Amino acid sequence: MKKKLVFIFPVLLIFWINTVFAWGTDVVINPQTGEYYKNIRVSVAYDGVIFVGRLVATSPQGPYQKWEVLASTDNGVTFSAYDNGTVSGSLKFTNFDILAVGSDFSEFKFFIATTYADTLVSTSRISLFYKTGSPGTTYITTEDKNSYDCFSSIAISSDFRERANVGGSYYVTLAASIRGAYDSIVDWTSGDGGNNFHRNSLYGTSHYIRKVSVANGSLMSSSFGRTGIAWDEFLTSTAAFGKIYVDYLYGDDGSLLSGPFVLDGSSENQRNPCIILSQNTAGGSGPGLSDYRTIVLYEYNTAPGNVDLSLRVNDLLFTGTPDFTNNPYVSIEDGDQINAHGVYDPFYNNFLITYYPSYQE
């Protein structure tokens, strides 16, 4: 079946407020005959422009040899081409992510992160580059690996909406999980608005890592900000569920601060994490005000054949040792709840969480 890219409104949770919203009207975004899409991403710029990115193939099985970004200036009614890239021959794209950052035209950057693999010579590459409001593209970093399809996932984040460096440059972090004799987590972090990046090797394991997630946080009393990285780790290459770990980094250069912390040391029933950090530089007392609040969403195997959305909350980082024993929410709906995603809204100080209930898919 041909896949279409649509805007959909899955179940939305505002953390601590138990409100569930219905589905909205689907908006089909520029489907092309004979094209198939995956790794669909959405980001919104300071001026309300909506960017949608995706990998593109000409057959259901791939290979995916093109990425494209579409932009809408009319609140998602229509979309037009913004940028694209292609590879050919034995090359194929394997991961893709986008992020629009900056509070005005002068500091706007649109980041594009990709990985691709060469099926002929068994090598892989990760690339990060950006476009600005002016013509031209700037490459920030590339890294080659002498291993086929070794980048299992990537994720990019920023604190540009509520900056740890108040009145200064925003921070940007790209995280990647890498397959190998020892699977590993690495990050590239910028403390100057995406102009220069520091690379850090964070973690290695003899087990198997599949999904990485990253989020930047800010706090008035905390210098340099904090970045959280979460990933899932499996005992075997075919295991359906495993454990989830969290590392914390300094937000300005991505160097390791503390961790890793395991969400539940006795459980091998977790996967597919998404991490969110609070962003608040107004001061005050309480979670997210006097210390960072971290939420980690994940899929939890509550019983054979039953996958539920669960989350862990940590309110200690700057003032104490992180503690993820607080597990306030597990979904109890029929069917599976999968593909959770969340963001922090610094304007209203809410965590916004979405997921897909399988009975509505």
N, C-alpha and C positions, 0 to 999 in steps of 0.2 A: 504494500500500500504506500502510495506516495505521501511523504510528510509535508505538511504546510506549517509555516510559522504563523502563529496567531497570538494576539494579546488576550490572555485569559486572566480571570480574577479567581484564583483558588481560594480555599479557606484562609482567612486572615485573622490572626490573633494579635491583639495588643496586650503585651505582657501585664499580668495581674488583672486585666479586665476580660472577663470571660464572655466575649462577644464574638459571634460567628456571622460572617456576612455571606450573602448568596453570590452565585456566579454572575458576572457582568456579561455584556455583549461581546462576542469574539470579533476581533478585527484581523482579517487576513492580510498579511504583509507581503506584497509583491511575490506571489508564487510564480515560478517559471516552469513551463512544460519541460519534463525530462530532468529536473533538478531535484536533489534530495539534500536535506539539511540536518545538521547536528551541532552540538556545542553552542546553542543559542544563548546570547548574552544581551542584557539591556543596561544602559547607563544614561543618566540625565544630566545635562550641563547646567551651568549657573543661570543661563537665560531661558531655560525650559525646553531646549532642543532635546528630543529623544533620539538616542542612538541605539540601533539594534544590529548586532553582529552575529555571524554564523559561518560555519564551514559548509562548503558546497561540493557535491559530487554529482556525476551524471548517471550513476547506477546505484541501486539500493545498497549494494555491498561495498561501494567505494571504488577506487581510492578517493579520498577527499583532497583535491589538489588546488582548491581555491578557498580563500576567505573573503568575505565582503562585509562592509558596514553600510547600513542605510540610515538616513536621518529624516526626522519629521519636525517641521517648524509650526505645525498646526495641531498640536496635542494628539498626535497619533492618527489623524484622519488619513493623511497621505504620507508616503515615504519616497525618498529619492536616493540615488547612489551617493555615497560620501567618499568611500575609498575601498580598495580591494587589493589582493595580492595572489599570485599563482606560483605553483611549482609544476614540474612536468617530469616525464620519464619515470625513473624509479623512486622519485620523492613523493611523500604524502604527508599532509598535515595530521597531527595527532591530538593537539590541545589548542585551545584558543580562549582568550579573555580580553575584555576591554574595560576602560575606566575613563570617564570624563572628569577632570579636576580643575580647580581654579574658581575664584569668586567674581572675575570680570574678564574682559577680552584680553587685557594685558598679560595675565598670568594663566590663561586657559591652556591646557594641554589635554590631548586625547591620546591615551596610552593604548597600545595594541601589543599583546603578548602572544606568541605562537611557539609551538614546537613542531618539528617535522622529523621524519625518519626516512632513511635511504634503504630501500629493500634490496639493493644490489650490493652495496659495500658495507652494509650493517653499521651505519653511523646515525647519530641523532644530533639535533641542534635546537637550542632554545634562543629566542630573540625577543627583545623588548625595544620598542621604538615609539615615538610620539609625533603627532601633528599639532600645530598651533593654529591660531586664528589667521595666520599669514601662510602663504604657499610654502610648501617644502615639508620634508620628513626628516627627522633626526633619529639616528640609531643610537641607543644608549649602550646596549650590551648584547653580545652573542656568546654562546658557549657550545663547543662541540664535544661529543662523547663518542668513543669508539665502541659503541654498543647499540644494537638495533632497538628502536622504539623504547628507549630507557626512561623517558619522562612520562611517568604514569598520570600526573595531574599538575596543574598550575593554578594560582589564584593571585589576584592583585587587589590592593586596598589603599586607602588614604584617609587622613584626618582633616582634609581641606575645609569641611563644613564647620568644624569646631577645633581649632588648631592647638596642639600642645604648646607650640612656639607662638604664644599669643602676640599678634601684631607682626609676625614674621612669616617665614616660608612654611608651607605645609610639608608633611612627610608622605612618602610613597613606599610601599613594600610589595615586592613580587616574591612569592614562595613557590617552591617546586618540590615534588617527591620524585626520587630517581631510583629506578630499578638497578640492581647489580648483584655482585656476590654478597654485598651488604646493602640493603635498601637504605636510602638516606633522605634527609630533609635539608634543603639549602634555602637561603633567602638573599635577595638583593634589595638594599634599603637606601633611600635618599632622604637626607635631612635638609635639602635646599630646593624643594619644589620640583624634583625630578631631573635636575641637571647632571648630578653625579651620584653614582650608586656604589655602596660597599657590598661585597659578597661575603657571606658567612656560611660555613658548614656547621649545622646545628646538631645533627643526630644521625646515628647509624644503627642498624639492627640486622640480625641474621634472619628475621622474619620478613613479612611481605607488607608493603605499604601501598595503598591504592588511591586514597583521596586526601588532599591537603586543603585547608581553609585558613584564611588570614584576616585579621581585623586590626585597625589602629584605634587606640583610645587616647583620651586627653583628660587632664585633671588640673585644676588651678594650682594645687600644692605640690605637684609632681613634675620635676624637671625632665625634659627630653621626651616626655610621653612614654607610652608603653604599646607594644604590639603583641597580639596573641596569635599563635599558630596552633591549629589542631589537626590531627591526622588519625586515620584508622590503621590498625596493625593486625595482621592475620598470621596464625601459626603455620598454615600451609598455603600454597598458591591457589588452591581450589576451595578454601574455607569460605562459607557464606557470611560468617560473622566473626568478629574479633574484639579487640579492645580499642579504646580511644585515649589518646595522649594529648597533653597541652604543654607548650613551651611559651615562656614570656621573654620578650626582647626589649631592648631600648629602642624607642621609636625613631630616634634620629639617625642611628647607624646600623640597626639590626643586630647588634652584638647580643649574645646570650645573657639574660638576666637571671633566670631561675627555671628549674624544671629538668626533665619533663615530669608532669604530674599525670597519673592515670585516673580516669574518671571513676572506675570501679575495678579494683584489683582482682576481684574474684570472678568477674563476668567476662565471658567470651561471646556475648550476645549483642554486640553493638557494631555499627558501621555508618559511613557516610556523614561525617560531622560538618557542622557549620558553626563557626565561632563569631560572637559579637561582643564588642567592648563599648562601654559608655563613653560619651564625649561631652564633658561639661567643664567649662573653665570659669563659671560664675561663682564657685564656692558654695559653702553650705555644709550641712551635716546629713549623714545618712548614706545609704548605698548609692553609688554613682556620683556622690557629691564630695564626701570626705575620703573616699577611696573608690577605685575602679570597680564597676560591676561587670562581670563576665557571664555570658550565657553561652552554653554549648548545646546546640540542637543535634539530635542524631536519631537514627532508626534503631529500634530496640526489638529484639526477637522475644516477645513475651511468652509465646507458646509456639510449638511447631506449626508452621504455615501462617503465623500471625505476626505482622510487623507493625509496630506502633511508633508514633512520634513521642520522643521523650526529651527532656532537657535537664541540664545541671546548672546550678547558679553558684558563683563564687563572688564574695564581697570583700575579699582580702587580697591585696597585692602590694600596695604602697605602705600599708600600716601593719601588715602581718603576713603569715604564710598562707598561700592559696589553699582552699578547702572546698572540694567539689562534692561533699556528701549531701548537700541540699538538692533534692530531686523533687521539685514541687509539682511537676506535671507529666503525666503519661496519658496519651489519648485513649479513649475507650470506645471510639466509633467502630462500626462494622467494617470489615475489610482491612486493607493495609493503608497506612499513612506514610508516604515516602517523599523523598526529594525536598526536605525542609530547607528553607532559606530565610535569613533574617538580616535586618539592617537596624541601625540606631538612628533615631530622629532627634537631633540635638535641639530642634526648635521647641518641641513639646516634651522632650525627655522621655520618649517611649521606645521600647523595643518592638519592632514590627516583624511579625513572623508569618511566613506562608508555607503551606505544604499541600500535597495532592492526596486526597482520599481516593483509594482505588475504585470505590464503587461509583464515583462520579467521572472517572476518566473514560 
